[in-house]
Amino acid sequence: TAPPPTTGRAEMVTKTDARARMMTGASSAVSIAMMEGGHGMESGDDARGYNGNGKRAYSSRRTNTSSNQLVHMIMNLDKRMVSLGLAVGLLVVMLLAARTSIIAVLVLASCVCSLGFAVYLMQWVLAKDEGTPNMQEVSDAIREGADGFFAVQYSLIGKLAGMLAVVIYAIYSMRQLTKEQEEAGLTRQTFAWLTTLSFVLGAVCSAASGYVGMWVSVRANVRVAGAARRSAREALQIALRAGGFAAIVVVSMTVLGVSVLFSVFSFIFDVGRPGGMNIHELPLMLVGYGFGASFVALFAQLGGGIFTKAADVGADLVGKVEAGIPEDDARNPAVIADLVGDNVGDCSARGADLFESIAAEVISAMILGGTMAKKANLPDATGFIMFPLVVHALDCFVSAVGIMSIGSKPLSSKEDPYEVLKGGYNVALALSVVGFGVSTRVMLWVDDVPGAWVHFFGCGLIGMVCAYAFVFIAQYYTDYKYKPVRMIAEASTTGHGTNIIAGVGVGMESTAAPVLVISAAIISAYWVGQTAGLTDVATGLPTGGLFGTAVATMGMLSTAAYVLTMDVFGPIADNAGGIVEMSDQPEMVREITDQLDAVGNTTKATTKGYAIGSAALASFLLFSAYMDEVESFTGKPFKVVDIAVPEVFVAGLLGSMIVYLFTAFACTAVGRTAQEVVTEVRRQFAERPGIMTREEKPDYSRCVSIVAAASLREMIKPGCLAVMGPIAVGMVFRYIGMVTEQPLLGAKAVAGMLMFATVA
C-alpha cells in the first residue's frame, strides 16, 4: 500500500495535478514533432498538442505516419499464423542444424529456451502496477518521445545501411576467392549475395537488440517508480528483471543469428560432404553479419549518445544551475528530453553495442578456431569452431540463474543495493566457471594432445578474472564509498575549477589499472594457449596462442548477459527517479529511487568499463583474424606488420588522428546541441514566467524535437569518418604499393592504422 498522507498533502496534490496537466498531450506533440523532421510545433498549437479550437492539432498527422501504420499492421497480424510461421521456420532451421552438427541443434534449442525465459521476465514485469495516474502521464510522455526518436533514427540508419549494402555487394562481386572456396564451387556473385544478406541480417538483429532495450526501459520505469512506494527491494527487483529481459534477448539473438547463418551456409555448400566446402572456410562467410551489427551499433551509439548528453547538459545548466530548481522538476522544459535520452542513449544504444561486441568476438573466434584446427591438421574442427556459440548459449543460462537468485527479501537499512546486484553476478560467474570447464573438456578435446583442453580452460579463467577485475575497478572509481569519488566531492567545496581538475585527473588515473589488467591477460592467455601442445604441421611450431586469447575473450564475456542486465538497470532507475519527482511523490519514495539511481550510475560505469575491456581484449583477437583473412584471400604470407615501413607508420598516425578527430566531432556535436537546448529553456522561462509558478505549461516537445533533430544531423559526420577512414587508407596505400612494387601494402597500412587507433 502507499504511504499515508503527510502534512501539506493537499498542496502537494494541487501541485501534482498542475504537473499532470503539464504532461497531458505533450507526448503526442513530442513524437510528431520528430516525425516531422524535428521542426517542433506549429504556430497556435499549445504544449499539449491542442490548437485554439480545443482539437488535437496532430491527430491527422499521427494517423498518417508510416511508423504508426507499420505498428498497426504488425498488431493486426493473425497471431496464430505468425506462430505457425515461426514454428515452421524454427523446424527448418533445426533440420539444417541437425545435418550440420548436434552441437548446432543444442545451441539453437538453448537460444529458444532463453528467449522463452525472457518472455517470462517480460510478463512478470508488465504484471506490476504502473503507479498513480500522474506517474503514468509522465511515463507516457517519455515512452512516446523515445519511440518517436527511435523510429526516425533507425529509419535514417536503415537508409545508410541500404546504401552500404549495395557497395558491399559491388566490392565482393569483384573480390578474389580463396582456393578452397573456388574448389567448393563458390562463385563471386554467390559470395557477394551471401555476404550482403549476412550484413543486412546483422544490421536488422542489431537494430532489434537496440529496440528491445528501449522497449523494456520505457515500460519498466513507471513500474519501478510505483514499486518504490512500497519497498526498495521490490523496485530493485523490477528494474533488474526488466534489464534481464533486454540482456537475455540481446545475447540470444546474437547467438541465434550466427547459428542460423552457420547452419544454412553449411547446407548450401555441403560442408563435410565429398566435394563440399571445408568447414574451416565457413566462418569467413559470416563476416558480413558482424559488420552489419557494427555499422548499426556505431550510429546508434552516436545518435543516442549525442541526444542523452546534450539533453542532460542543457537541462541541468539552466534548470539546476540558473533557475535553482531540483533535478527532474516538471517546470524544466528540457526534463522530458533528459529522461528520453536515458532510454535512447543508455538502453537502446548499449543493447546494439553489446550485440555488436559479442557478434564480432564470436565470428573472429570461429575464424581463429578454424584456422588453428587447419594448421594443426585436426581431424574434426567442429568443436573449435562452434565453441564460442556454446559459451554464449551457456552465458544466457548462468545469467538467468544470477538474475533469479535475487529474490524479494526486503533490503535492510545497512544493505547496499550494489552489493545485492553484485551477489547475483557472483552466482553467474561461479556457474560460468563450472560450465566453461565442462565445455572445454567436451568440445576442445584432442586425442593426440589430451591435456590441451586444460590449457584452454586456463585461458578462459584468465578472461573471467579479467572481467571481475574490471567490475571492481569500475566500482572503485565511480562508487561514492571509495576515495576517488570522495576526492572529487571534496574538490567541489573550493569551486568549479578545482572540481574539474580533480575529475579530469581521476579520469586519467582510472585508465592505468584497466590497461595493466588487459596487458597481463593478453600475454598470459597467449602463452597458456601456446603451450597447449598443438603444433603447425607445416612448420612444427606451436599454434595455440592466438586461439588462447580468443578463449580468454570468451571467458571475459561468459557473463555478458548479467553485466548488460546491470547496465539497463541504471537508466530504468534513473527514469523512475524522474517520474517520482515530476509526479510529486513523498520524500521517502524519492529517497528510494535516489539510492537506486546512484547504484545505477555505478552499474552503467561498470558496463562501460566491461565493454571497453572486452573490446580491448578482443582487439588483439580481431587484429589476428584480419591478418588470417587477408592471408586466406590473397594466398600470400601476412604474419608481421612492420611499423618501420614509412607508409605503415604514416597509416598508424592517421589511425591515431581519426580517433581524436572522431572524438572532437562527437564532443562538438554535444556542445552545439546543448547550446540550442539552453537557449530554448531560457527563452521559455523569460517569455512564460508562469512556468515557475506552475500557472503555465512548459513546451516539452520543443526541447525534445531540438535534441532529436540535432543528434540525427550531427551523427552523420563522425559516423562516416569511422566507416570511410579505413577504406580510404586501404585504397590510397594499395595504389602506392602498386606503384612502388610493395605487395599487400594496402592491407599492411590498414593493419597499422587499426593498431595505432586501438592504442589511442
Secondary structure by P-SEA (a helix, b strand, c coil): cccccccaaaaaaaaaaaaaaaacaaaaaaaaaaaaccccccccccccccccccccccaaaaaacaaaaaaaaaaaccaaaaaaaaaaaaaaaaaaaaaccaaaaaaaaaaaaaaaaaaaaaaaaaacccccaaaaaaaaaaaaaaaaaaaaaaaaaaaaaaaaaaaaaaaaaaccccaaaaaacccaaaaaaaaaaaaaaaaaaaaaaaaaaaaaaaaaaaaaaaaaaccaaaaaaaaaaaaaaaaaaaaaaaaaaaaaaaaaaaaaaccccccccccccccccaaaaaaaaaaaaaaaaaaaaaaaaaaaaaaaaccccccccccccccccaaaaaaaaaaccccaaaaaaaaaaaaaaaaaaaaaaaaaaaaacccccccccaaaaaaaaaaaaaaaaaaaccccccccccccaaaaaaaaaaaaaaaaaaaaaaaaacccccccccaaaaaaaaaaaaaaaaaaaaaaaaaaaccccccaaaaaaaaacccaaaaaaaaaaaaaaaaaaaaaaaaaaaaaaaaaaaaccccccccccccaaaaaaaaaaaaaacaaaaaaaaaaaaaaaaaaaaaaaaacccaaaaaaaaaaaaaaaaaaaaaaaaaaaaaaaaaaaaaaaaaaaaaaaacccccccccccaaaaaaaaaaaaaaaaaaaaaaaaaaaaaaaaaaaaaaaaaacccccccccccaaaaaaaaaaaaaaaaaaaaaaaaaaaaaaaaaaaaaaaaaacccaaaaaaaaaaaaaaaac
